[in-house]
Amino acid sequence: MKNLVDQINAQIELFAVNAAAQVEKNNKAAGTRARKAALELTKLLKEFRKVSVEEAKK
């Protein structure tokens, strides 16, 4: 669970950096990276929810 939270935090940071670069500098490549990070973040958050529910049942 700790590893999963660390991965989520890393993706959030990656998304924030790239989204800011897209907005501030109109960097299209950064926008692509931000969207990719958002998709990966979605997957990780779904996995977190699954693991969290399993831990709560114990």
N, CA, C, O and CB atoms as a CASP TS submission, in Angstrom:
PFRMAT TS
TARGET T0000
AUTHOR 0000-0000-0000
METHOD Language model
MODEL 1
PARENT N/A
ATOM      1  N   MET     1       0.838  -1.182   0.000  1.00  0.00           N
ATOM      2  CA  MET     1       0.000   0.000   0.000  1.00  0.00           C
ATOM      3  C   MET     1       0.888   1.253   0.000  1.00  0.00           C
ATOM      4  O   MET     1       0.600   2.219  -0.706  1.00  0.00           O
ATOM      5  CB  MET     1      -0.956  -0.006   1.224  1.00  0.00           C
ATOM      6  N   LYS     2       1.954   1.233   0.785  1.00  0.00           N
ATOM      7  CA  LYS     2       2.865   2.382   0.850  1.00  0.00           C
ATOM      8  C   LYS     2       3.485   2.655  -0.521  1.00  0.00           C
ATOM      9  O   LYS     2       3.596   3.806  -0.942  1.00  0.00           O
ATOM     10  CB  LYS     2       3.976   2.135   1.898  1.00  0.00           C
ATOM     11  N   ASN     3       3.885   1.587  -1.210  1.00  0.00           N
ATOM     12  CA  ASN     3       4.469   1.711  -2.544  1.00  0.00           C
ATOM     13  C   ASN     3       3.462   2.328  -3.514  1.00  0.00           C
ATOM     14  O   ASN     3       3.822   3.162  -4.346  1.00  0.00           O
ATOM     15  CB  ASN     3       4.935   0.334  -3.061  1.00  0.00           C
ATOM     16  N   LEU     4       2.211   1.918  -3.404  1.00  0.00           N
ATOM     17  CA  LEU     4       1.160   2.439  -4.271  1.00  0.00           C
ATOM     18  C   LEU     4       0.947   3.937  -4.033  1.00  0.00           C
ATOM     19  O   LEU     4       0.783   4.704  -4.982  1.00  0.00           O
ATOM     20  CB  LEU     4      -0.152   1.672  -4.040  1.00  0.00           C
ATOM     21  N   VAL     5       0.952   4.337  -2.791  1.00  0.00           N
ATOM     22  CA  VAL     5       0.797   5.761  -2.453  1.00  0.00           C
ATOM     23  C   VAL     5       1.980   6.569  -2.988  1.00  0.00           C
ATOM     24  O   VAL     5       1.802   7.690  -3.464  1.00  0.00           O
ATOM     25  CB  VAL     5       0.673   5.948  -0.918  1.00  0.00           C
ATOM     26  N   ASP     6       3.173   6.008  -2.910  1.00  0.00           N
ATOM     27  CA  ASP     6       4.354   6.683  -3.444  1.00  0.00           C
ATOM     28  C   ASP     6       4.249   6.854  -4.961  1.00  0.00           C
ATOM     29  O   ASP     6       4.610   7.900  -5.499  1.00  0.00           O
ATOM     30  CB  ASP     6       5.626   5.897  -3.087  1.00  0.00           C
ATOM     31  N   GLN     7       3.756   5.826  -5.640  1.00  0.00           N
ATOM     32  CA  GLN     7       3.567   5.909  -7.090  1.00  0.00           C
ATOM     33  C   GLN     7       2.538   6.972  -7.451  1.00  0.00           C
ATOM     34  O   GLN     7       2.719   7.713  -8.417  1.00  0.00           O
ATOM     35  CB  GLN     7       3.134   4.551  -7.652  1.00  0.00           C
ATOM     36  N   ILE     8       1.460   7.048  -6.677  1.00  0.00           N
ATOM     37  CA  ILE     8       0.415   8.054  -6.917  1.00  0.00           C
ATOM     38  C   ILE     8       0.996   9.449  -6.742  1.00  0.00           C
ATOM     39  O   ILE     8       0.752  10.333  -7.564  1.00  0.00           O
ATOM     40  CB  ILE     8      -0.791   7.845  -5.959  1.00  0.00           C
ATOM     41  N   ASN     9       1.760   9.652  -5.680  1.00  0.00           N
ATOM     42  CA  ASN     9       2.360  10.968  -5.444  1.00  0.00           C
ATOM     43  C   ASN     9       3.324  11.353  -6.563  1.00  0.00           C
ATOM     44  O   ASN     9       3.376  12.516  -6.961  1.00  0.00           O
ATOM     45  CB  ASN     9       3.091  10.983  -4.101  1.00  0.00           C
ATOM     46  N   ALA    10       4.080  10.396  -7.066  1.00  0.00           N
ATOM     47  CA  ALA    10       5.006  10.673  -8.165  1.00  0.00           C
ATOM     48  C   ALA    10       4.244  11.076  -9.427  1.00  0.00           C
ATOM     49  O   ALA    10       4.661  11.993 -10.134  1.00  0.00           O
ATOM     50  CB  ALA    10       5.890   9.442  -8.447  1.00  0.00           C
ATOM     51  N   GLN    11       3.137  10.403  -9.714  1.00  0.00           N
ATOM     52  CA  GLN    11       2.344  10.734 -10.899  1.00  0.00           C
ATOM     53  C   GLN    11       1.682  12.103 -10.756  1.00  0.00           C
ATOM     54  O   GLN    11       1.576  12.849 -11.730  1.00  0.00           O
ATOM     55  CB  GLN    11       1.278   9.658 -11.145  1.00  0.00           C
ATOM     56  N   ILE    12       1.239  12.432  -9.548  1.00  0.00           N
ATOM     57  CA  ILE    12       0.640  13.742  -9.310  1.00  0.00           C
ATOM     58  C   ILE    12       1.665  14.836  -9.571  1.00  0.00           C
ATOM     59  O   ILE    12       1.358  15.845 -10.206  1.00  0.00           O
ATOM     60  CB  ILE    12       0.095  13.843  -7.869  1.00  0.00           C
ATOM     61  N   GLU    13       2.887  14.633  -9.078  1.00  0.00           N
ATOM     62  CA  GLU    13       3.955  15.610  -9.282  1.00  0.00           C
ATOM     63  C   GLU    13       4.290  15.750 -10.767  1.00  0.00           C
ATOM     64  O   GLU    13       4.459  16.861 -11.270  1.00  0.00           O
ATOM     65  CB  GLU    13       5.208  15.206  -8.490  1.00  0.00           C
ATOM     66  N   LEU    14       4.386  14.612 -11.465  1.00  0.00           N
ATOM     67  CA  LEU    14       4.675  14.618 -12.891  1.00  0.00           C
ATOM     68  C   LEU    14       3.578  15.348 -13.667  1.00  0.00           C
ATOM     69  O   LEU    14       3.861  16.142 -14.564  1.00  0.00           O
ATOM     70  CB  LEU    14       4.828  13.184 -13.409  1.00  0.00           C
ATOM     71  N   PHE    15       2.332  15.071 -13.311  1.00  0.00           N
ATOM     72  CA  PHE    15       1.205  15.744 -13.956  1.00  0.00           C
ATOM     73  C   PHE    15       1.263  17.248 -13.724  1.00  0.00           C
ATOM     74  O   PHE    15       1.090  18.031 -14.658  1.00  0.00           O
ATOM     75  CB  PHE    15      -0.122  15.182 -13.436  1.00  0.00           C
ATOM     76  N   ALA    16       1.505  17.652 -12.487  1.00  0.00           N
ATOM     77  CA  ALA    16       1.524  19.075 -12.147  1.00  0.00           C
ATOM     78  C   ALA    16       2.610  19.824 -12.912  1.00  0.00           C
ATOM     79  O   ALA    16       2.370  20.920 -13.418  1.00  0.00           O
ATOM     80  CB  ALA    16       1.729  19.255 -10.648  1.00  0.00           C
ATOM     81  N   VAL    17       3.790  19.244 -12.998  1.00  0.00           N
ATOM     82  CA  VAL    17       4.899  19.882 -13.710  1.00  0.00           C
ATOM     83  C   VAL    17       4.568  20.051 -15.190  1.00  0.00           C
ATOM     84  O   VAL    17       4.753  21.129 -15.754  1.00  0.00           O
ATOM     85  CB  VAL    17       6.189  19.060 -13.547  1.00  0.00           C
ATOM     86  N   ASN    18       4.081  18.990 -15.809  1.00  0.00           N
ATOM     87  CA  ASN    18       3.785  19.042 -17.238  1.00  0.00           C
ATOM     88  C   ASN    18       2.571  19.900 -17.556  1.00  0.00           C
ATOM     89  O   ASN    18       2.561  20.604 -18.566  1.00  0.00           O
ATOM     90  CB  ASN    18       3.569  17.651 -17.766  1.00  0.00           C
ATOM     91  N   ALA    19       1.551  19.853 -16.712  1.00  0.00           N
ATOM     92  CA  ALA    19       0.372  20.689 -16.936  1.00  0.00           C
ATOM     93  C   ALA    19       0.743  22.166 -16.816  1.00  0.00           C
ATOM     94  O   ALA    19       0.260  22.994 -17.588  1.00  0.00           O
ATOM     95  CB  ALA    19      -0.749  20.332 -15.934  1.00  0.00           C
ATOM     96  N   ALA    20       1.590  22.492 -15.861  1.00  0.00           N
ATOM     97  CA  ALA    20       2.032  23.878 -15.707  1.00  0.00           C
ATOM     98  C   ALA    20       2.833  24.335 -16.921  1.00  0.00           C
ATOM     99  O   ALA    20       2.676  25.466 -17.381  1.00  0.00           O
ATOM    100  CB  ALA    20       2.872  24.033 -14.434  1.00  0.00           C
ATOM    101  N   ALA    21       3.685  23.463 -17.436  1.00  0.00           N
ATOM    102  CA  ALA    21       4.476  23.813 -18.624  1.00  0.00           C
ATOM    103  C   ALA    21       3.574  24.049 -19.819  1.00  0.00           C
ATOM    104  O   ALA    21       3.834  24.936 -20.632  1.00  0.00           O
ATOM    105  CB  ALA    21       5.494  22.708 -18.946  1.00  0.00           C
ATOM    106  N   GLN    22       2.518  23.262 -19.930  1.00  0.00           N
ATOM    107  CA  GLN    22       1.590  23.451 -21.044  1.00  0.00           C
ATOM    108  C   GLN    22       0.853  24.783 -20.916  1.00  0.00           C
ATOM    109  O   GLN    22       0.726  25.523 -21.892  1.00  0.00           O
ATOM    110  CB  GLN    22       0.583  22.290 -21.108  1.00  0.00           C
ATOM    111  N   VAL    23       0.380  25.079 -19.738  1.00  0.00           N
ATOM    112  CA  VAL    23      -0.397  26.301 -19.529  1.00  0.00           C
ATOM    113  C   VAL    23       0.478  27.552 -19.640  1.00  0.00           C
ATOM    114  O   VAL    23       0.117  28.513 -20.318  1.00  0.00           O
ATOM    115  CB  VAL    23      -1.081  26.263 -18.160  1.00  0.00           C
ATOM    116  N   GLU    24       1.625  27.530 -18.972  1.00  0.00           N
ATOM    117  CA  GLU    24       2.464  28.719 -18.912  1.00  0.00           C
ATOM    118  C   GLU    24       3.259  28.972 -20.183  1.00  0.00           C
ATOM    119  O   GLU    24       3.424  30.118 -20.601  1.00  0.00           O
ATOM    120  CB  GLU    24       3.402  28.608 -17.764  1.00  0.00           C
ATOM    121  N   LYS    25       3.754  27.891 -20.802  1.00  0.00           N
ATOM    122  CA  LYS    25       4.651  28.056 -21.945  1.00  0.00           C
ATOM    123  C   LYS    25       4.044  27.569 -23.260  1.00  0.00           C
ATOM    124  O   LYS    25       4.700  27.584 -24.301  1.00  0.00           O
ATOM    125  CB  LYS    25       5.939  27.322 -21.686  1.00  0.00           C
ATOM    126  N   ASN    26       2.778  27.135 -23.197  1.00  0.00           N
ATOM    127  CA  ASN    26       2.087  26.609 -24.372  1.00  0.00           C
ATOM    128  C   ASN    26       2.883  25.462 -25.004  1.00  0.00           C
ATOM    129  O   ASN    26       2.972  25.357 -26.228  1.00  0.00           O
ATOM    130  CB  ASN    26       1.856  27.730 -25.403  1.00  0.00           C
ATOM    131  N   ASN    27       3.450  24.620 -24.168  1.00  0.00           N
ATOM    132  CA  ASN    27       4.275  23.493 -24.589  1.00  0.00           C
ATOM    133  C   ASN    27       3.364  22.297 -24.892  1.00  0.00           C
ATOM    134  O   ASN    27       2.824  21.673 -23.978  1.00  0.00           O
ATOM    135  CB  ASN    27       5.330  23.130 -23.492  1.00  0.00           C
ATOM    136  N   LYS    28       3.201  21.987 -26.175  1.00  0.00           N
ATOM    137  CA  LYS    28       2.281  20.919 -26.575  1.00  0.00           C
ATOM    138  C   LYS    28       2.767  19.543 -26.127  1.00  0.00           C
ATOM    139  O   LYS    28       1.957  18.696 -25.749  1.00  0.00           O
ATOM    140  CB  LYS    28       2.094  20.929 -28.084  1.00  0.00           C
ATOM    141  N   ALA    29       4.063  19.313 -26.165  1.00  0.00           N
ATOM    142  CA  ALA    29       4.613  18.022 -25.724  1.00  0.00           C
ATOM    143  C   ALA    29       4.345  17.812 -24.233  1.00  0.00           C
ATOM    144  O   ALA    29       4.067  16.693 -23.802  1.00  0.00           O
ATOM    145  CB  ALA    29       6.137  17.949 -26.011  1.00  0.00           C
ATOM    146  N   ALA    30       4.426  18.868 -23.461  1.00  0.00           N
ATOM    147  CA  ALA    30       4.145  18.766 -22.027  1.00  0.00           C
ATOM    148  C   ALA    30       2.676  18.422 -21.809  1.00  0.00           C
ATOM    149  O   ALA    30       2.339  17.701 -20.870  1.00  0.00           O
ATOM    150  CB  ALA    30       4.505  20.087 -21.300  1.00  0.00           C
ATOM    151  N   GLY    31       1.813  18.928 -22.660  1.00  0.00           N
ATOM    152  CA  GLY    31       0.393  18.586 -22.575  1.00  0.00           C
ATOM    153  C   GLY    31       0.170  17.103 -22.799  1.00  0.00           C
ATOM    154  O   GLY    31      -0.637  16.477 -22.111  1.00  0.00           O
ATOM    155  N   THR    32       0.887  16.544 -23.762  1.00  0.00           N
ATOM    156  CA  THR    32       0.792  15.117 -24.034  1.00  0.00           C
ATOM    157  C   THR    32       1.271  14.319 -22.826  1.00  0.00           C
ATOM    158  O   THR    32       0.641  13.339 -22.428  1.00  0.00           O
ATOM    159  CB  THR    32       1.610  14.747 -25.284  1.00  0.00           C
ATOM    160  N   ARG    33       2.386  14.745 -22.250  1.00  0.00           N
ATOM    161  CA  ARG    33       2.909  14.052 -21.063  1.00  0.00           C
ATOM    162  C   ARG    33       1.943  14.177 -19.889  1.00  0.00           C
ATOM    163  O   ARG    33       1.776  13.228 -19.123  1.00  0.00           O
ATOM    164  CB  ARG    33       4.289  14.619 -20.672  1.00  0.00           C
ATOM    165  N   ALA    34       1.310  15.330 -19.744  1.00  0.00           N
ATOM    166  CA  ALA    34       0.351  15.537 -18.655  1.00  0.00           C
ATOM    167  C   ALA    34      -0.860  14.616 -18.831  1.00  0.00           C
ATOM    168  O   ALA    34      -1.346  14.039 -17.858  1.00  0.00           O
ATOM    169  CB  ALA    34      -0.102  17.018 -18.603  1.00  0.00           C
ATOM    170  N   ARG    35      -1.340  14.480 -20.044  1.00  0.00           N
ATOM    171  CA  ARG    35      -2.476  13.589 -20.294  1.00  0.00           C
ATOM    172  C   ARG    35      -2.104  12.135 -20.014  1.00  0.00           C
ATOM    173  O   ARG    35      -2.904  11.382 -19.460  1.00  0.00           O
ATOM    174  CB  ARG    35      -2.965  13.737 -21.744  1.00  0.00           C
ATOM    175  N   LYS    36      -0.901  11.747 -20.394  1.00  0.00           N
ATOM    176  CA  LYS    36      -0.429  10.389 -20.128  1.00  0.00           C
ATOM    177  C   LYS    36      -0.346  10.152 -18.619  1.00  0.00           C
ATOM    178  O   LYS    36      -0.754   9.101 -18.124  1.00  0.00           O
ATOM    179  CB  LYS    36       0.953  10.148 -20.792  1.00  0.00           C
ATOM    180  N   ALA    37       0.181  11.133 -17.900  1.00  0.00           N
ATOM    181  CA  ALA    37       0.278  11.018 -16.438  1.00  0.00           C
ATOM    182  C   ALA    37      -1.113  10.933 -15.815  1.00  0.00           C
ATOM    183  O   ALA    37      -1.310  10.212 -14.836  1.00  0.00           O
ATOM    184  CB  ALA    37       1.053  12.219 -15.846  1.00  0.00           C
ATOM    185  N   ALA    38      -2.077  11.662 -16.374  1.00  0.00           N
ATOM    186  CA  ALA    38      -3.441  11.629 -15.852  1.00  0.00           C
ATOM    187  C   ALA    38      -4.059  10.241 -16.035  1.00  0.00           C
ATOM    188  O   ALA    38      -4.755   9.747 -15.147  1.00  0.00           O
ATOM    189  CB  ALA    38      -4.309  12.694 -16.549  1.00  0.00           C
ATOM    190  N   LEU    39      -3.805   9.617 -17.181  1.00  0.00           N
ATOM    191  CA  LEU    39      -4.315   8.262 -17.409  1.00  0.00           C
ATOM    192  C   LEU    39      -3.693   7.271 -16.442  1.00  0.00           C
ATOM    193  O   LEU    39      -4.383   6.415 -15.888  1.00  0.00           O
ATOM    194  CB  LEU    39      -4.045   7.825 -18.847  1.00  0.00           C
ATOM    195  N   GLU    40      -2.393   7.389 -16.244  1.00  0.00           N
ATOM    196  CA  GLU    40      -1.710   6.495 -15.316  1.00  0.00           C
ATOM    197  C   GLU    40      -2.204   6.735 -13.888  1.00  0.00           C
ATOM    198  O   GLU    40      -2.358   5.793 -13.110  1.00  0.00           O
ATOM    199  CB  GLU    40      -0.181   6.693 -15.399  1.00  0.00           C
ATOM    200  N   LEU    41      -2.446   7.978 -13.559  1.00  0.00           N
ATOM    201  CA  LEU    41      -2.957   8.332 -12.235  1.00  0.00           C
ATOM    202  C   LEU    41      -4.339   7.713 -12.007  1.00  0.00           C
ATOM    203  O   LEU    41      -4.637   7.230 -10.914  1.00  0.00           O
ATOM    204  CB  LEU    41      -3.024   9.866 -12.075  1.00  0.00           C
ATOM    205  N   THR    42      -5.164   7.730 -13.026  1.00  0.00           N
ATOM    206  CA  THR    42      -6.486   7.118 -12.932  1.00  0.00           C
ATOM    207  C   THR    42      -6.366   5.635 -12.608  1.00  0.00           C
ATOM    208  O   THR    42      -7.075   5.125 -11.740  1.00  0.00           O
ATOM    209  CB  THR    42      -7.269   7.316 -14.239  1.00  0.00           C
ATOM    210  N   LYS    43      -5.472   4.949 -13.302  1.00  0.00           N
ATOM    211  CA  LYS    43      -5.263   3.519 -13.056  1.00  0.00           C
ATOM    212  C   LYS    43      -4.787   3.281 -11.624  1.00  0.00           C
ATOM    213  O   LYS    43      -5.274   2.382 -10.937  1.00  0.00           O
ATOM    214  CB  LYS    43      -4.243   2.941 -14.058  1.00  0.00           C
ATOM    215  N   LEU    44      -3.838   4.091 -11.190  1.00  0.00           N
ATOM    216  CA  LEU    44      -3.299   3.926  -9.837  1.00  0.00           C
ATOM    217  C   LEU    44      -4.352   4.204  -8.771  1.00  0.00           C
ATOM    218  O   LEU    44      -4.397   3.514  -7.752  1.00  0.00           O
ATOM    219  CB  LEU    44      -2.101   4.847  -9.632  1.00  0.00           C
ATOM    220  N   LEU    45      -5.194   5.200  -8.994  1.00  0.00           N
ATOM    221  CA  LEU    45      -6.232   5.526  -8.015  1.00  0.00           C
ATOM    222  C   LEU    45      -7.272   4.416  -7.930  1.00  0.00           C
ATOM    223  O   LEU    45      -7.781   4.126  -6.847  1.00  0.00           O
ATOM    224  CB  LEU    45      -6.909   6.853  -8.373  1.00  0.00           C
ATOM    225  N   LYS    46      -7.591   3.794  -9.057  1.00  0.00           N
ATOM    226  CA  LYS    46      -8.521   2.662  -9.034  1.00  0.00           C
ATOM    227  C   LYS    46      -7.907   1.495  -8.267  1.00  0.00           C
ATOM    228  O   LYS    46      -8.590   0.817  -7.499  1.00  0.00           O
ATOM    229  CB  LYS    46      -8.890   2.226 -10.473  1.00  0.00           C
ATOM    230  N   GLU    47      -6.623   1.271  -8.481  1.00  0.00           N
ATOM    231  CA  GLU    47      -5.929   0.211  -7.758  1.00  0.00           C
ATOM    232  C   GLU    47      -5.893   0.525  -6.255  1.00  0.00           C
ATOM    233  O   GLU    47      -6.061  -0.367  -5.423  1.00  0.00           O
ATOM    234  CB  GLU    47      -4.493   0.032  -8.309  1.00  0.00           C
ATOM    235  N   PHE    48      -5.671   1.802  -5.919  1.00  0.00           N
ATOM    236  CA  PHE    48      -5.668   2.213  -4.512  1.00  0.00           C
ATOM    237  C   PHE    48      -7.020   1.931  -3.867  1.00  0.00           C
ATOM    238  O   PHE    48      -7.095   1.429  -2.745  1.00  0.00           O
ATOM    239  CB  PHE    48      -5.320   3.708  -4.384  1.00  0.00           C
ATOM    240  N   ARG    49      -8.077   2.259  -4.588  1.00  0.00           N
ATOM    241  CA  ARG    49      -9.424   2.032  -4.057  1.00  0.00           C
ATOM    242  C   ARG    49      -9.640   0.542  -3.796  1.00  0.00           C
ATOM    243  O   ARG    49     -10.184   0.162  -2.759  1.00  0.00           O
ATOM    244  CB  ARG    49     -10.498   2.570  -5.038  1.00  0.00           C
ATOM    245  N   LYS    50      -9.215  -0.294  -4.734  1.00  0.00           N
ATOM    246  CA  LYS    50      -9.364  -1.742  -4.599  1.00  0.00           C
ATOM    247  C   LYS    50      -8.599  -2.258  -3.381  1.00  0.00           C
ATOM    248  O   LYS    50      -9.130  -3.028  -2.581  1.00  0.00           O
ATOM    249  CB  LYS    50      -8.875  -2.452  -5.871  1.00  0.00           C
ATOM    250  N   VAL    51      -7.347  -1.823  -3.253  1.00  0.00           N
ATOM    251  CA  VAL    51      -6.516  -2.271  -2.125  1.00  0.00           C
ATOM    252  C   VAL    51      -7.064  -1.730  -0.804  1.00  0.00           C
ATOM    253  O   VAL    51      -7.063  -2.430   0.209  1.00  0.00           O
ATOM    254  CB  VAL    51      -5.048  -1.817  -2.318  1.00  0.00           C
ATOM    255  N   SER    52      -7.522  -0.505  -0.821  1.00  0.00           N
ATOM    256  CA  SER    52      -8.047   0.116   0.388  1.00  0.00           C
ATOM    257  C   SER    52      -9.285  -0.623   0.900  1.00  0.00           C
ATOM    258  O   SER    52      -9.432  -0.853   2.100  1.00  0.00           O
ATOM    259  CB  SER    52      -8.383   1.584   0.122  1.00  0.00           C
ATOM    260  N   VAL    53     -10.159  -0.987  -0.018  1.00  0.00           N
ATOM    261  CA  VAL    53     -11.361  -1.725   0.363  1.00  0.00           C
ATOM    262  C   VAL    53     -10.984  -3.087   0.942  1.00  0.00           C
ATOM    263  O   VAL    53     -11.569  -3.523   1.934  1.00  0.00           O
ATOM    264  CB  VAL    53     -12.300  -1.897  -0.849  1.00  0.00           C
ATOM    265  N   GLU    54     -10.017  -3.755   0.332  1.00  0.00           N
ATOM    266  CA  GLU    54      -9.562  -5.045   0.844  1.00  0.00           C
ATOM    267  C   GLU    54      -8.961  -4.910   2.243  1.00  0.00           C
ATOM    268  O   GLU    54      -9.204  -5.752   3.108  1.00  0.00           O
ATOM    269  CB  GLU    54      -8.536  -5.660  -0.109  1.00  0.00           C
ATOM    270  N   GLU    55      -8.183  -3.861   2.463  1.00  0.00           N
ATOM    271  CA  GLU    55      -7.586  -3.636   3.785  1.00  0.00           C
ATOM    272  C   GLU    55      -8.661  -3.334   4.828  1.00  0.00           C
ATOM    273  O   GLU    55      -8.533  -3.735   5.985  1.00  0.00           O
ATOM    274  CB  GLU    55      -6.570  -2.481   3.726  1.00  0.00           C
ATOM    275  N   ALA    56      -9.707  -2.638   4.429  1.00  0.00           N
ATOM    276  CA  ALA    56     -10.768  -2.281   5.363  1.00  0.00           C
ATOM    277  C   ALA    56     -11.558  -3.517   5.807  1.00  0.00           C
ATOM    278  O   ALA    56     -12.114  -3.550   6.905  1.00  0.00           O
ATOM    279  CB  ALA    56     -11.709  -1.255   4.724  1.00  0.00           C
ATOM    280  N   LYS    57     -11.599  -4.524   4.944  1.00  0.00           N
ATOM    281  CA  LYS    57     -12.340  -5.748   5.265  1.00  0.00           C
ATOM    282  C   LYS    57     -11.614  -6.614   6.281  1.00  0.00           C
ATOM    283  O   LYS    57     -12.229  -7.483   6.899  1.00  0.00           O
ATOM    284  CB  LYS    57     -12.591  -6.549   4.006  1.00  0.00           C
ATOM    285  N   LYS    58     -10.330  -6.398   6.465  1.00  0.00           N
ATOM    286  CA  LYS    58      -9.533  -7.231   7.378  1.00  0.00           C
ATOM    287  C   LYS    58      -9.798  -6.881   8.821  1.00  0.00           C
ATOM    288  O   LYS    58      -9.212  -7.484   9.720  1.00  0.00           O
ATOM    289  CB  LYS    58      -8.051  -7.083   7.083  1.00  0.00           C
TER
END
